[in-house]
Amino acid sequence: GNPFSVIYPDVVNAPISIALPLEIASGGTFCIRCTVFASNHAVSNRSSKSTHYDSDFRVYRAIVDTGSPYLVFPSSELEIDASNALLSLLVAMSILKDNRNYLWEISDYAPTEEVYGAVKGEINWKRSHYRFRDPRLAISKDAVNSIPSTKNLKQSTGIVGVLDKALTNEATGGGESEPFALLGLIGENNPNADRNRFPAPRPTFFHQACITSENDEEGNEFRVQSFSVDGPNRLLTLSTGSLISDAVPSMQLVDLRIYGDFVDHYAVVVDEVTFDGVLVTAQSLKKFTGTAERPIVAVFDTGLTGGLLIRDFWDVMQRKMIEINKNPITDTEDKSDTIHCFQSVSLSIKQSTTPQGSLHIEGNPQVTATSSSTSACEIASSLEISPHLFYIDPIDLDWFDDDHSAPYVIILGQAFLSRHNLNVDMIKRRASFSE
């Protein structure tokens, strides 16, 4: 089992919510401030709510990313990676006078090859003491104490990733001088994923995060149940309770891990989607392709600028758009290499009544879903609405065990999300999307 799936005491009567200000980052994304302190330079006393810090720290701008699970930092030649015992000893004895950039310590986790976007690279897994603007969002002592190298330390340290240069360029942006960190908000990975394709999972940010109470002298830690990324009001809110009212129409999150996905992406079933005025549904695509019905699924990714179609979906829509736009009288040339550039996309997502968040796959009676007639959400973007953010591109993703039976996936980035408030309840597996 995963030692980081710690269930902290639930707050029943008084959920705790904290709000962190969002700032504009690269590609229309949002970021928050995260401070990383040099090793052994922070001692926290939760009972007195006092923390003393030396001057050895660095403040990062971390892009809020609902499409990845980890807290990762960019590669930098300025930072010293303490990978041997002698260097650690010298720092501890203060023999190294200028240890300002000594931010990462060795962990029990070996480096892994990871994919961000369509780029492969290496992540080195380190221990680090980090804090946010609201000190109530903390590293859980209960979670990290299960790691031998973090047990019984004077301050809590979490497991973070340090990206190589290839992943830094792909995932964080910001340029060479000040690349961003990445705060991944996917809560769960897939312990049963194909290890021939995916590395063993590391502790996610939410596996290690907790919220503490200012008035709790016992220092209890509470799990984060839900979060919201509020673009219009520039706020990231995390709560120990649900941020989605039962009275508000909501979408059921579906679990793509049943198809082999390596993490629990925040995905919802799309009832219908319109590309440049052409409406398609799972059933109409079945008729067009002559293959088994495959559901259409949208994934929310606040770390992405525009929109992406998984390759199979892209290929089908290219054929469909070219066929629709072809004039049989005047079009005599071969247009097999023509690429249709999408100008607008709108999606309709019905309010689901399925408690488990399942999908319907033709021929699989064990996987069923129903939806009500009430529309829970309409999501749209276009070149006219978001001229600086909108695009639709193909992407080759190795998420699924069988690409030909898995859902058609559209990934929605900030061109679709930045004007709205995205709420996600990770426990009840619900999402709401409103202006």
C-alpha positions in Angstrom: 0.0 0.0 0.0 0.9 3.6 -0.2 2.2 4.9 3.2 1.2 8.4 2.3 -2.5 7.8 2.0 -2.9 9.1 5.6 -6.4 10.0 6.6 -6.1 12.9 9.0 -8.9 13.7 11.5 -11.8 15.1 9.7 -13.2 18.5 10.6 -16.9 17.8 10.9 -18.5 21.0 12.2 -16.0 23.7 11.2 -14.1 23.0 8.0 -10.9 25.1 7.7 -10.3 27.0 4.4 -7.3 28.9 3.5 -6.9 31.2 0.4 -3.6 31.9 -1.3 -3.3 34.8 -3.8 -2.7 33.8 -7.5 -0.4 35.7 -9.7 -0.2 35.6 -13.5 2.6 33.2 -14.7 3.7 32.1 -18.1 1.2 31.1 -20.9 -1.8 32.6 -19.0 -1.3 30.2 -16.1 -1.5 31.2 -12.4 1.2 30.7 -9.7 1.6 31.1 -5.9 4.6 31.8 -3.8 6.5 28.9 -2.3 9.6 29.4 0.0 12.2 26.7 0.2 14.6 26.8 3.2 18.1 25.5 3.4 18.5 22.3 5.3 18.5 22.5 9.1 17.8 26.2 8.9 14.2 26.1 10.0 12.8 25.1 13.4 9.1 25.2 13.8 7.1 25.1 17.0 3.5 24.4 16.1 2.2 24.7 19.7 3.4 28.2 20.0 2.9 28.9 16.3 6.4 30.4 16.1 9.0 29.6 13.5 12.6 30.8 13.3 14.2 31.0 9.9 17.8 31.8 8.9 18.4 33.8 5.8 19.2 30.8 3.7 16.1 30.4 1.5 14.7 31.0 -1.9 11.2 32.1 -3.0 9.8 30.3 -6.0 6.7 31.1 -8.1 4.9 27.8 -8.4 2.5 27.3 -11.3 -0.8 25.8 -10.0 -1.2 22.7 -12.1 -4.3 20.5 -11.9 -2.7 18.2 -14.5 0.2 16.8 -12.5 0.6 15.3 -9.0 3.9 16.5 -7.6 5.6 19.6 -6.2 8.6 20.0 -8.5 11.3 22.6 -8.9 13.3 23.7 -11.9 16.9 22.7 -12.5 19.4 25.4 -11.6 23.2 25.4 -11.6 23.0 27.9 -8.7 21.6 25.4 -6.3 23.8 22.9 -4.5 22.6 19.3 -4.5 23.8 17.8 -1.3 24.2 14.2 -2.5 27.0 13.0 -0.3 27.5 12.7 3.4 30.7 14.8 3.5 29.0 17.9 2.0 26.1 17.4 4.4 28.5 17.3 7.3 30.4 20.4 6.2 27.1 22.3 5.9 25.9 21.1 9.3 29.2 22.3 10.9 28.9 25.6 9.0 32.2 25.1 7.3 30.6 26.1 4.1 30.0 29.8 4.7 27.9 30.4 1.6 25.3 27.7 1.7 22.5 30.0 0.7 21.4 27.6 -2.1 21.7 24.4 -0.2 18.0 23.6 -0.6 17.8 19.9 -1.4 18.7 16.9 0.7 19.0 13.2 -0.4 15.9 11.1 -0.1 15.1 7.4 -0.2 13.7 7.8 -3.8 15.8 7.1 -6.9 15.5 9.4 -9.9 12.7 8.5 -12.3 12.0 9.2 -16.0 8.8 11.2 -16.2 6.8 12.8 -19.0 5.5 16.4 -18.9 3.5 17.3 -22.0 5.2 15.1 -24.6 8.7 15.6 -23.3 10.6 12.9 -21.4 13.2 13.7 -18.8 14.6 12.9 -15.4 13.4 14.0 -12.0 15.6 13.7 -9.0 13.6 13.2 -5.8 14.8 15.2 -2.8 13.8 16.2 0.7 13.1 19.9 1.3 11.5 22.2 3.8 9.1 24.4 2.1 6.4 26.8 3.2 3.5 28.9 1.7 2.2 32.3 2.5 -0.3 30.9 4.9 1.6 28.7 7.5 -1.5 26.6 8.2 -0.8 24.9 4.9 2.0 22.6 6.1 3.9 19.5 5.5 2.3 16.7 7.5 4.5 15.2 10.1 2.4 12.0 10.2 2.9 11.4 6.4 6.6 12.1 6.2 7.6 10.2 9.4 6.9 7.0 7.5 10.1 7.8 5.4 13.2 6.6 7.2 15.3 9.6 6.0 12.8 12.1 7.2 11.8 10.6 10.5 12.7 12.5 13.7 14.0 15.6 12.0 13.7 18.9 13.8 11.4 20.2 11.1 9.1 18.5 8.6 10.5 18.0 5.2 8.6 16.9 2.2 9.5 14.9 -0.9 9.9 17.2 -3.9 11.1 16.7 -7.5 14.0 18.6 -9.1 13.5 18.6 -12.9 16.3 18.2 -15.4 16.8 20.9 -18.0 14.5 19.2 -20.6 11.6 19.0 -18.2 12.3 22.5 -16.8 12.0 24.0 -20.3 8.8 22.0 -21.1 6.9 22.2 -17.8 7.8 25.4 -16.0 8.5 28.2 -18.5 9.6 31.5 -17.2 12.9 31.7 -19.1 16.4 30.8 -18.1 16.7 33.5 -15.4 13.7 32.7 -13.3 11.9 29.4 -14.2 8.8 28.5 -12.3 8.2 25.6 -10.0 5.1 23.5 -10.4 2.5 22.8 -7.8 0.7 19.6 -8.9 -2.8 19.3 -7.5 -3.7 15.7 -8.6 -4.2 13.9 -5.3 -3.8 10.3 -6.2 -1.5 8.2 -8.5 -2.1 4.7 -9.7 -0.2 2.0 -7.7 -1.4 -0.6 -10.3 -0.1 1.2 -13.4 2.0 -0.7 -15.9 5.6 -0.4 -14.6 7.0 -1.1 -18.0 5.6 2.3 -19.0 5.4 4.3 -15.8 7.9 4.5 -12.9 6.9 3.7 -9.4 4.8 6.6 -8.0 6.3 9.1 -5.6 4.3 10.9 -2.8 2.1 13.5 -4.3 1.9 17.0 -2.9 -1.6 16.3 -1.3 -0.3 13.0 0.2 2.1 15.1 2.2 0.0 18.3 2.8 -2.2 19.1 5.7 -4.0 22.1 7.2 -3.6 23.1 10.8 -5.8 25.2 13.0 -4.6 28.4 14.7 -6.6 27.6 17.8 -5.6 23.9 18.1 -2.9 23.6 20.8 -2.6 19.9 20.2 -1.2 20.5 16.7 -3.7 18.2 14.9 -3.4 17.9 11.2 -6.4 17.8 8.8 -6.5 16.5 5.3 -7.3 18.7 2.3 -10.6 17.5 0.9 -11.3 20.1 -1.8 -9.7 23.1 -3.6 -10.7 25.8 -6.0 -8.8 27.7 -8.6 -10.6 31.0 -9.0 -9.3 32.9 -12.0 -11.5 36.0 -11.8 -10.7 36.6 -8.1 -7.1 35.3 -8.3 -7.4 32.9 -5.4 -6.3 29.3 -4.8 -8.5 28.0 -1.9 -7.9 24.7 -0.1 -10.4 23.4 2.4 -10.8 20.5 4.9 -14.4 20.4 3.8 -16.2 20.5 0.5 -16.2 23.7 -1.5 -19.1 22.5 -3.6 -22.6 23.0 -2.2 -25.1 20.2 -2.7 -27.5 22.8 -4.1 -25.1 23.6 -7.0 -25.1 21.5 -10.2 -21.9 19.6 -10.3 -20.0 17.2 -12.5 -19.0 13.7 -11.5 -15.3 13.0 -11.8 -14.5 9.8 -13.6 -11.5 7.6 -12.9 -9.3 7.1 -16.0 -7.1 4.7 -14.1 -9.4 1.8 -15.1 -7.9 2.3 -18.5 -4.3 2.3 -17.2 -3.8 6.1 -16.5 -0.9 6.6 -14.2 -2.6 9.3 -12.1 -6.2 10.2 -11.2 -6.6 13.1 -13.7 -9.6 15.4 -13.0 -11.8 14.2 -15.8 -15.5 14.5 -16.7 -17.6 12.8 -19.3 -18.6 15.2 -22.2 -22.2 14.9 -23.5 -21.4 16.8 -26.7 -18.7 19.0 -28.1 -18.8 21.4 -30.9 -15.8 22.2 -33.1 -16.2 25.2 -35.3 -20.0 24.7 -35.4 -19.8 20.9 -36.0 -21.4 19.0 -33.1 -20.1 15.6 -32.2 -21.1 13.0 -29.6 -19.7 9.6 -28.7 -22.5 8.0 -30.7 -21.9 10.2 -33.8 -18.2 9.4 -33.7 -19.0 5.7 -33.5 -21.1 6.0 -36.7 -18.4 8.1 -38.4 -15.5 5.7 -37.6 -17.5 2.5 -37.8 -15.8 1.3 -34.6 -17.0 0.7 -31.0 -18.4 3.6 -29.1 -15.8 5.5 -27.0 -16.8 8.2 -24.5 -15.5 11.7 -24.9 -13.8 12.9 -21.7 -12.5 16.4 -20.8 -9.5 16.8 -18.4 -9.0 20.0 -16.5 -5.4 21.2 -16.6 -4.6 24.6 -15.2 -0.9 24.2 -16.1 -1.8 24.2 -19.8 -2.4 27.3 -22.0 -4.7 26.2 -24.7 -6.3 22.8 -25.5 -5.1 19.4 -26.6 -6.7 16.4 -28.3 -5.3 13.0 -27.8 -4.0 11.7 -31.1 -6.8 9.4 -31.9 -9.4 12.1 -31.3 -7.4 14.6 -33.3 -7.2 12.2 -36.3 -10.9 11.5 -36.3 -11.8 15.2 -36.0 -9.4 16.1 -38.8 -11.0 13.6 -41.1 -14.5 14.8 -40.1 -13.8 18.5 -40.6 -12.1 18.0 -44.0 -15.0 15.8 -45.2 -17.6 18.4 -44.0 -15.7 21.3 -45.6 -15.0 19.6 -48.9 -17.0 20.7 -51.9 -17.4 17.7 -54.2 -17.8 19.9 -57.3 -14.9 22.3 -56.9 -12.5 20.3 -54.7 -10.6 17.9 -57.0 -7.2 17.9 -55.3 -6.1 15.5 -52.7 -6.5 17.1 -49.2 -5.2 14.1 -47.2 -2.4 16.3 -45.8 -4.6 19.3 -45.0 -4.7 20.3 -41.4 -7.8 22.0 -40.1 -7.0 24.7 -37.6 -9.8 24.9 -35.0 -11.2 28.4 -34.3 -13.6 27.5 -31.5 -14.6 24.7 -29.2 -17.6 24.4 -26.8 -18.5 21.5 -24.5 -21.7 20.4 -22.7 -21.3 18.3 -19.6 -24.4 16.9 -18.0 -24.9 16.6 -14.3 -24.0 13.0 -13.5 -26.0 10.8 -11.1 -23.4 8.1 -10.9 -22.0 7.8 -7.4 -18.8 6.1 -8.5 -17.8 8.2 -11.4 -17.9 5.5 -14.0 -17.9 5.5 -17.8 -20.0 3.7 -20.3 -18.1 1.5 -22.7 -20.0 -0.5 -25.3 -19.8 -4.2 -24.5 -18.7 -3.8 -20.9 -21.7 -4.2 -18.6 -19.5 -3.7 -15.5 -18.8 -0.1 -16.5 -22.0 2.0 -16.6 -23.0 5.6 -16.1 -26.1 7.7 -16.3 -26.6 11.4 -16.4 -29.6 13.6 -15.7 -31.2 16.0 -18.2 -29.9 19.0 -16.3 -26.8 20.6 -17.8 -24.2 21.1 -15.1 -21.7 23.0 -17.2 -21.1 24.7 -20.5 -17.4 25.3 -21.3 -16.3 27.2 -24.4 -13.3 29.1 -25.8 -12.3 30.4 -29.2 -9.7 32.6 -30.9 -12.2 35.5 -30.5 -12.7 34.9 -26.7 -9.1 34.2 -25.9 -6.9 35.3 -28.8 -3.7 35.0 -26.9 -4.4 31.7 -25.2 -6.6 29.6 -27.5 -5.3 26.8 -29.7 -6.1 23.2 -30.2 -3.2 20.9 -31.0 -2.7 17.1 -31.0 -0.7 15.3 -28.4 0.6 11.7 -28.2 -0.1 10.5 -24.7 0.9 7.2 -23.2 -1.9 7.2 -20.6 -3.9 4.1 -21.5 -3.2 0.4 -21.8 -5.2 0.3 -25.1 -5.4 3.5 -27.0 -8.1 2.2 -29.4 -10.7 1.4 -26.7 -9.9 4.2 -24.2 -11.9 7.4 -24.2 -11.4 10.3 -26.6 -9.7 12.9 -24.5 -9.7 16.7 -24.8 -7.5 18.5 -22.3 -8.7 22.0 -21.3 -6.2 24.6 -20.4 -6.3 28.2 -19.3 -8.0 29.3 -22.6 -11.1 27.5 -21.1 -10.5 27.8 -17.4 -8.9 31.2 -16.5 -12.2 33.1 -16.7 -14.0 30.8 -14.3 -13.8 29.2 -10.9 -12.9 25.5 -11.0 -13.9 23.6 -7.8 -12.8 20.1 -7.1 -13.8 17.8 -4.3 -11.3 15.0 -4.2 -13.2 12.9 -1.6 -16.7 13.1 -3.1 -15.2 13.1 -6.7 -17.2 16.1 -7.8 -16.3 19.3 -9.7 -18.1 22.5 -10.4 -17.2 25.1 -13.0 -18.7 28.6 -12.7 -18.0 32.2 -13.5 
